[in-house]
Amino acid sequence: MKICIYGAGAIGGWIGVGLAQAGERLNVVARGATLEALQRDGLSLMRSGTAGAEVRTRVPVNAVADPESLGVQDLVVIAVKAPALAGVAERIGPLIGADTVVLVAMNGVPWWFLEGGFGGEITGHRLAAVDPDGAIARAIPSRNVIGCVVHASCSLDAPGVVRHHFGNGLIIGEPSGEATPRVQKLLALLKRSGIDTTLSPQIQKDVWFKLWGNMTVNPISALTGCTTDLIMGDDYVRGFISAVMLEAKEIGRRIGIEITQSPEDRHEVTKKLGAFKTSMLQDVEAGRSVELDALVTVVRELGELTAVATPFTDALLGLARLRTRQLGLY
């Protein structure tokens, strides 16, 4: 297969090493220090082995700056932060042909969320919060997309060097929910890559359920600089989070996603993370743009589309927006 990783950061690098270990030759689109490191040293994955020993897996990759030099691919894995996606859309065209599969491994609500006959009365609606002018949908048509939810924690030690912390899961699915031959082929490939991959009958539901947990703790960590144990340990903050989650739960219900858990049930899961730094807190500390629109702004938009009042979501968005704008990250 012709496979390209677009965004060889923490998650893209983790997936890429697995694919290379399964015997696939990897192309990578990168730039700057990451491009130099990949061309010089290849892609590395660090993880804990037996008895706490550190294991390093290094794989060769064909790293380029210009997607046009690679041509049409069979599989493109997009694993960038949401603020970078518009820039990717401007350059990704040469990689995508009629039969190219685009696996979108990103946080938050994606541009294709209401495609595939999903969303009830708002099926097919373009979400302005994540694709303001439709440029992303034009560059990466939903017919090429397979959705993906990541259940793994990874970070970058250095350009081209990924550290795996915990979790080894991907959930994938067609926006239509169909078990197509192409998604089953991708499922088999990812399993051969050593990734615990499951096929979802409705990937939008898995996207929403993950969002239900991280749309609150992420921006609150960015606002406060606190790890998840401190956030969950404050009764008032936890109560505020619950109020936001109930708004999102009702939005989900109106577009066909029933969440049977209570916010308190999900809090118990978050508490098990301990003193965990969210991805948004890591971005703030590193001076990177934050994924606020894909995690929160889009929920407010979906509230308007489904006639669900979102005063607590609005408050969270306003506060987080003020703080991250002040920092020059939004």
C-alpha positions in Angstrom: 0.0 0.0 0.0 1.0 3.6 -0.5 0.5 5.1 3.0 1.2 8.6 4.1 1.1 10.0 7.6 0.2 13.7 7.5 1.1 15.0 11.0 3.9 12.9 12.5 3.3 14.2 16.0 2.5 12.1 19.0 -0.5 10.2 17.7 0.5 10.1 14.1 3.9 8.9 15.0 2.5 6.1 17.2 0.2 4.9 14.5 3.0 5.2 11.9 5.4 3.0 13.9 2.8 0.4 14.2 2.1 0.4 10.4 5.8 0.2 9.7 6.2 -2.7 12.0 3.4 -4.4 10.1 5.7 -4.3 7.0 4.2 -1.2 5.4 6.5 1.5 3.8 5.7 4.9 5.2 5.6 8.3 3.6 5.4 11.2 5.9 4.6 14.9 5.2 6.4 17.1 7.7 8.3 20.4 7.9 11.0 22.1 9.9 12.8 20.3 12.7 10.5 17.3 12.4 11.3 16.9 8.7 15.0 17.1 9.4 14.8 14.6 12.2 12.7 12.1 10.2 15.1 12.3 7.2 18.1 11.8 9.4 17.0 9.4 12.1 13.6 7.9 11.0 10.6 7.7 13.3 11.1 6.4 16.9 8.6 5.2 19.6 9.6 5.0 23.2 7.7 2.8 25.6 8.2 1.0 28.9 9.1 -2.7 28.6 9.4 -5.4 31.3 10.7 -4.4 34.7 10.5 -0.8 33.8 13.1 -1.0 31.0 12.8 1.5 28.2 12.3 0.1 24.8 13.0 2.2 21.6 11.5 1.2 18.3 13.0 3.0 15.3 11.6 2.7 11.8 12.7 4.3 8.5 10.3 6.6 6.7 10.3 8.6 3.5 9.8 12.1 4.8 9.0 15.0 2.5 7.9 18.6 2.7 5.8 18.7 -0.5 2.8 16.3 -0.8 2.9 16.6 -4.6 6.2 14.7 -4.6 4.4 11.6 -3.3 1.3 11.5 -5.5 -2.0 9.7 -4.8 -1.9 7.4 -1.8 -4.0 4.4 -0.8 -4.2 5.5 2.8 -3.6 8.9 4.3 -3.6 9.3 8.1 -4.4 12.8 9.3 -3.2 13.2 12.9 -2.9 17.0 13.5 -4.4 19.3 16.0 -7.6 20.9 14.8 -6.2 24.4 14.3 -3.7 23.0 11.8 -6.3 21.3 9.7 -7.1 24.3 7.4 -3.4 24.5 6.5 -3.3 20.7 5.8 -6.4 21.1 3.6 -4.6 23.6 1.4 -1.8 21.2 0.6 -3.3 17.6 0.8 -4.9 17.5 -2.6 -2.1 15.6 -4.5 -2.4 12.7 -2.0 -6.1 12.1 -2.5 -7.6 10.2 -5.4 -11.0 8.7 -5.9 -10.2 5.6 -3.9 -7.9 7.1 -1.3 -9.0 6.3 2.3 -8.4 9.2 4.7 -8.3 8.1 8.3 -9.0 11.2 10.5 -7.4 10.6 13.9 -8.1 14.0 15.6 -9.7 15.3 18.8 -13.1 16.9 18.9 -16.0 17.2 16.4 -14.8 16.9 12.8 -16.1 18.6 9.7 -17.7 15.3 8.4 -19.7 14.8 11.7 -23.1 15.3 10.1 -22.5 13.3 7.0 -23.5 9.7 6.2 -27.1 10.3 7.0 -26.3 11.1 10.6 -27.8 13.9 12.7 -31.5 13.8 12.3 -33.0 17.1 11.1 -29.5 18.7 10.7 -28.0 15.9 8.6 -25.5 17.3 6.1 -25.2 20.7 7.8 -21.8 22.3 7.5 -20.4 23.1 11.0 -19.0 26.6 10.8 -17.0 26.2 14.0 -14.7 23.7 12.4 -15.0 24.4 8.7 -16.0 28.1 8.4 -16.0 28.4 4.6 -16.3 24.7 3.6 -12.6 24.6 2.4 -11.8 21.5 4.4 -14.8 19.5 3.1 -13.9 20.5 -0.5 -10.3 19.4 0.0 -11.1 16.2 1.9 -14.4 14.9 0.7 -16.5 12.9 3.2 -16.7 10.0 0.7 -13.0 9.4 1.3 -13.2 9.7 5.1 -13.1 7.0 7.7 -13.6 8.4 11.2 -11.4 7.5 14.1 -11.4 7.9 17.9 -8.1 7.6 19.7 -7.8 6.0 23.1 -4.1 6.3 23.7 -1.9 8.8 25.5 1.3 9.8 23.7 3.7 12.8 23.7 6.8 14.0 21.9 10.2 13.7 23.5 11.7 15.5 20.5 10.9 15.9 16.8 10.4 12.4 15.4 10.5 10.8 18.8 7.2 9.7 20.3 6.7 8.5 23.9 3.7 6.1 24.5 2.3 6.5 28.0 -0.9 4.3 28.1 -3.8 3.1 26.0 -3.5 1.3 22.8 -6.9 1.7 21.2 -8.5 3.0 18.1 -12.2 3.0 17.1 -12.8 3.4 13.4 -16.0 3.6 11.3 -17.5 4.9 8.1 -19.6 8.1 8.6 -22.5 6.1 7.1 -22.1 3.3 9.7 -21.7 0.7 6.9 -19.2 -2.2 7.3 -17.7 -1.6 3.9 -14.9 -3.7 2.4 -12.5 -0.7 2.7 -13.1 -0.2 6.4 -12.8 -3.9 7.1 -9.5 -3.9 5.2 -8.3 -1.0 7.3 -9.4 -2.7 10.5 -7.3 -5.7 9.6 -4.3 -3.6 8.8 -4.4 -1.7 12.1 -4.8 -4.9 14.0 -1.7 -6.3 12.3 0.0 -3.1 13.4 -0.5 -4.1 17.0 -3.2 -1.5 17.7 -6.3 -2.6 19.5 -8.8 -1.5 16.9 -12.6 -1.9 16.9 -15.1 -1.2 14.2 -18.0 1.1 15.2 -21.5 0.8 13.7 -21.8 4.6 14.2 -18.5 6.4 14.7 -20.2 9.8 15.4 -21.5 8.3 18.7 -18.0 7.3 19.7 -16.7 10.8 18.8 -19.4 12.4 20.9 -18.9 10.2 23.9 -15.2 11.0 24.0 -16.0 14.6 23.6 -18.4 14.4 26.4 -15.5 13.8 28.7 -12.8 16.0 27.4 -14.7 19.2 26.2 -14.8 20.4 29.8 -11.6 19.2 31.5 -9.4 20.3 28.6 -10.4 24.0 28.6 -10.6 24.2 32.4 -7.0 22.8 32.6 -6.0 25.5 30.1 -7.7 28.2 32.3 -6.3 27.1 35.6 -3.1 25.2 34.8 -4.3 22.3 36.9 -4.1 18.6 36.4 -7.2 16.4 36.3 -6.9 15.3 39.9 -7.1 18.9 41.2 -10.0 19.7 38.8 -12.0 16.7 39.8 -11.2 17.4 43.5 -13.0 20.7 43.6 -16.7 20.3 44.3 -17.7 23.6 42.6 -15.6 23.0 39.5 -16.9 19.5 39.2 -20.5 20.7 39.6 -19.9 23.3 36.8 -18.5 20.5 34.6 -21.6 18.4 35.2 -23.8 21.3 34.1 -21.9 21.6 30.8 -22.1 17.9 30.3 -25.8 17.8 30.8 -26.2 20.4 28.0 -24.1 18.3 25.7 -26.0 15.1 26.7 -29.3 16.8 25.6 -27.7 17.9 22.3 -26.5 14.4 21.7 -30.0 13.0 22.3 -31.5 15.3 19.7 -29.1 14.2 17.0 -29.5 10.5 17.8 -26.9 9.8 20.5 -28.2 8.5 23.8 -25.7 8.7 26.7 -26.8 6.5 29.5 -24.1 7.5 31.9 -24.5 10.4 34.3 -21.8 13.1 34.5 -20.8 11.6 37.9 -20.2 8.2 36.3 -17.8 9.9 33.8 -16.1 11.8 36.7 -15.1 8.5 38.3 -13.4 7.5 35.1 -11.5 10.8 34.9 -10.4 10.6 38.5 -8.6 7.3 37.7 -6.2 9.3 35.5 -4.7 10.9 38.6 -2.5 13.9 38.2 -2.8 13.9 34.4 -2.0 16.9 32.1 -4.7 17.2 29.4 -3.6 17.7 25.8 -4.8 21.3 26.0 -2.8 22.1 29.1 0.3 20.6 27.3 -0.4 22.8 24.3 -0.7 26.0 26.5 2.5 25.1 28.3 4.3 24.6 24.9 2.8 27.8 23.4 0.8 25.9 20.7 -2.6 26.8 19.4 -5.5 25.2 21.3 -8.3 23.1 19.9 -11.1 25.2 21.5 -13.3 25.3 18.4 -13.4 21.6 17.8 -14.1 20.9 21.5 -16.4 23.7 22.7 -17.4 26.2 20.0 -18.8 23.4 17.9 -20.9 22.2 20.8 -22.4 25.7 21.2 -23.2 25.7 17.5 -24.9 22.3 17.7 -26.9 23.6 20.6 -28.2 26.4 18.4 -29.0 24.0 15.6 -30.9 21.7 17.9 -32.6 24.4 20.0 -30.8 23.4 23.2 -29.9 26.3 25.6 -26.2 26.2 26.5 -25.5 28.8 29.1 -22.9 26.8 30.9 -21.1 25.8 27.7 -21.2 29.5 26.7 -19.6 30.5 30.0 -16.9 27.8 29.6 -16.2 29.0 26.0 -16.1 32.6 26.9 -13.6 32.2 29.7 -11.4 29.8 27.8 -11.4 32.0 24.8 -10.4 35.1 26.8 -7.5 33.3 28.4 -6.1 31.6 25.3 -6.5 34.8 23.3 -4.5 36.6 25.9 -1.8 34.0 25.5 -1.9 34.3 21.7 -3.0 30.7 21.3 -6.5 31.2 19.9 
